[in-house]
Amino acid sequence: MSSPLVIVGAGGVGREIVELVSAINRYHGHAHELRGVVDDSLSPANARRLAAAGVPFLGRIADLPGREAVACNFVVGIANPQVRRTLSGIMIDKGHSPVVLVHPDATLGRSVHLEPGAVICAGARLTANILVGEHVNVHVNATVGHDSRLGAYASLYPQAAVSGDCRIGASATVGASATVLQGLSVGTQAFVGAGAVVVRDVPDRLVVKGVPAR
Ligand SMILES: CC(C)(COP(=O)(O)OP(=O)(O)OC[C@H]1O[C@@H](n2cnc3c(N)ncnc32)[C@H](O)[C@@H]1OP(=O)(O)O)[C@@H](O)C(=O)NCCC(=O)NCCS
């Protein structure tokens, strides 16, 4: 058994990761001891939802003991890439270690490399020679084609389709059911709207939407 696992974030993404951990434990025989969830701004609704799921709330990140008390593994379950970056930095400074979580119903080719903190959700399909950066979130049913690179803290929302040989920049987001055509780049911190079809490179920090995406 490895170190206890803490999830940062009690919102929708954090609680989806609770379910992902539960699925891993059912499939792989209690691989992770889920200690609980930390959240700096827990809403009453999310408090109720966590309690209903039987998951302990551990307080704010500042309340979590550092490595000297107990070394934890962690992932950050928060959609916003900048927030994910900030909070993972705080957890690492406290001496905790980001881990990779892959749902048992995801498929990854043998040449898919996952950096620490990456979370791959149910139904995701990643094929050949793909680099998934630190703390990337690949949500349910998203697909990534051969030779693509997902920069640190990037997010692929449900059903996003990243074609072969694409570059998704650090902290970029590809919205639900959006498609990035083969060989294209989505810049750092860029945002591709839900359902968009990206037909040319997206510059850094730009929001694009529609078909074709503009
Ligand atoms: C593209 C996006 C970032 C724009 O957000 P925004 O700037 O707050 O946009 P607004 O809601 O103010 O809408 C602005 C205009 O864009 C349109 N629009 C918004 N999202 C759109 C989309 N995905 N595709 C096409 N048009 C869109 C709106 O209809 C509105 O049009 P109007 O000015 O003619 O009325 C956002 O709508 C989006 O798609 N986010 C991704 C959501 C997602 O994938 N969620 C999954 C979570 S699991």
The ligand as an SDF file (V2000), in Angstrom:
LIG
                    3D

 48 50  0  0  0  0  0  0  0  0999 V2000
  -16.5520   29.2650  -25.5510 C   0  0  0  0  0  0  0  0  0  0  0  0
  -16.8350   29.6550  -24.1060 C   0  0  0  0  0  0  0  0  0  0  0  0
  -15.5250   29.5920  -23.3040 C   0  0  0  0  0  0  0  0  0  0  0  0
  -17.3560   31.0680  -24.1520 C   0  0  0  0  0  0  0  0  0  0  0  0
  -17.6350   31.4950  -22.8780 O   0  0  0  0  0  0  0  0  0  0  0  0
  -18.1590   33.0200  -22.6540 P   0  0  0  0  0  0  0  0  0  0  0  0
  -17.1670   33.9700  -23.2000 O   0  0  0  0  0  0  0  0  0  0  0  0
  -18.5420   33.1330  -21.2140 O   0  0  0  0  0  0  0  0  0  0  0  0
  -19.4060   33.0420  -23.5960 O   0  0  0  0  0  0  0  0  0  0  0  0
  -20.8900   33.6120  -23.3590 P   0  0  0  0  0  0  0  0  0  0  0  0
  -21.6860   32.5860  -22.6180 O   0  0  0  0  0  0  0  0  0  0  0  0
  -20.7870   34.9990  -22.8060 O   0  0  0  0  0  0  0  0  0  0  0  0
  -21.4340   33.6730  -24.8490 O   0  0  0  0  0  0  0  0  0  0  0  0
  -20.9190   34.6030  -25.7860 C   0  0  0  0  0  0  0  0  0  0  0  0
  -21.4690   34.2400  -27.1380 C   0  0  0  0  0  0  0  0  0  0  0  0
  -20.8180   33.0430  -27.5970 O   0  0  0  0  0  0  0  0  0  0  0  0
  -21.7920   32.0270  -27.8500 C   0  0  0  0  0  0  0  0  0  0  0  0
  -21.1860   30.7680  -27.4230 N   0  0  0  0  0  0  0  0  0  0  0  0
  -20.8260   30.4230  -26.1680 C   0  0  0  0  0  0  0  0  0  0  0  0
  -20.2500   29.2160  -26.1560 N   0  0  0  0  0  0  0  0  0  0  0  0
  -20.2400   28.7900  -27.4200 C   0  0  0  0  0  0  0  0  0  0  0  0
  -19.7670   27.6090  -28.0310 C   0  0  0  0  0  0  0  0  0  0  0  0
  -19.1820   26.6370  -27.3170 N   0  0  0  0  0  0  0  0  0  0  0  0
  -19.9110   27.4970  -29.3740 N   0  0  0  0  0  0  0  0  0  0  0  0
  -20.5050   28.4740  -30.1020 C   0  0  0  0  0  0  0  0  0  0  0  0
  -20.9650   29.6300  -29.5650 N   0  0  0  0  0  0  0  0  0  0  0  0
  -20.8300   29.7710  -28.2390 C   0  0  0  0  0  0  0  0  0  0  0  0
  -23.0110   32.4300  -27.0510 C   0  0  0  0  0  0  0  0  0  0  0  0
  -24.1740   31.9040  -27.6190 O   0  0  0  0  0  0  0  0  0  0  0  0
  -22.9550   33.9370  -27.1700 C   0  0  0  0  0  0  0  0  0  0  0  0
  -23.4140   34.2830  -28.4490 O   0  0  0  0  0  0  0  0  0  0  0  0
  -24.1700   35.6920  -28.7020 P   0  0  0  0  0  0  0  0  0  0  0  0
  -23.1700   36.7660  -28.3540 O   0  0  0  0  0  0  0  0  0  0  0  0
  -24.5200   35.6360  -30.1550 O   0  0  0  0  0  0  0  0  0  0  0  0
  -25.3440   35.6800  -27.7840 O   0  0  0  0  0  0  0  0  0  0  0  0
  -17.8380   28.7260  -23.3970 C   0  0  0  0  0  0  0  0  0  0  0  0
  -19.1640   28.9740  -23.7620 O   0  0  0  0  0  0  0  0  0  0  0  0
  -17.5540   27.2410  -23.6140 C   0  0  0  0  0  0  0  0  0  0  0  0
  -17.8550   26.6360  -24.6350 O   0  0  0  0  0  0  0  0  0  0  0  0
  -16.9650   26.6330  -22.5850 N   0  0  0  0  0  0  0  0  0  0  0  0
  -16.6800   25.2230  -22.5550 C   0  0  0  0  0  0  0  0  0  0  0  0
  -17.7630   24.5390  -21.7680 C   0  0  0  0  0  0  0  0  0  0  0  0
  -17.5300   23.0590  -21.6410 C   0  0  0  0  0  0  0  0  0  0  0  0
  -16.9050   22.4010  -22.4370 O   0  0  0  0  0  0  0  0  0  0  0  0
  -18.0420   22.5280  -20.5600 N   0  0  0  0  0  0  0  0  0  0  0  0
  -17.8830   21.1600  -20.2280 C   0  0  0  0  0  0  0  0  0  0  0  0
  -17.6440   21.0380  -18.7760 C   0  0  0  0  0  0  0  0  0  0  0  0
  -17.6170   19.3750  -18.3030 S   0  0  0  0  0  0  0  0  0  0  0  0
  1  2  1  0
  2  3  1  0
  2  4  1  0
  2 36  1  0
  4  5  1  0
  5  6  1  0
  6  7  2  0
  6  8  1  0
  6  9  1  0
  9 10  1  0
 10 11  2  0
 10 12  1  0
 10 13  1  0
 13 14  1  0
 14 15  1  0
 15 16  1  0
 15 30  1  0
 16 17  1  0
 17 18  1  0
 17 28  1  0
 18 19  1  0
 18 27  1  0
 19 20  2  0
 20 21  1  0
 21 22  1  0
 21 27  2  0
 22 23  1  0
 22 24  2  0
 24 25  1  0
 25 26  2  0
 26 27  1  0
 28 29  1  0
 28 30  1  0
 30 31  1  0
 31 32  1  0
 32 33  2  0
 32 34  1  0
 32 35  1  0
 36 37  1  0
 36 38  1  0
 38 39  2  0
 38 40  1  0
 40 41  1  0
 41 42  1  0
 42 43  1  0
 43 44  2  0
 43 45  1  0
 45 46  1  0
 46 47  1  0
 47 48  1  0
M  END
$$$$
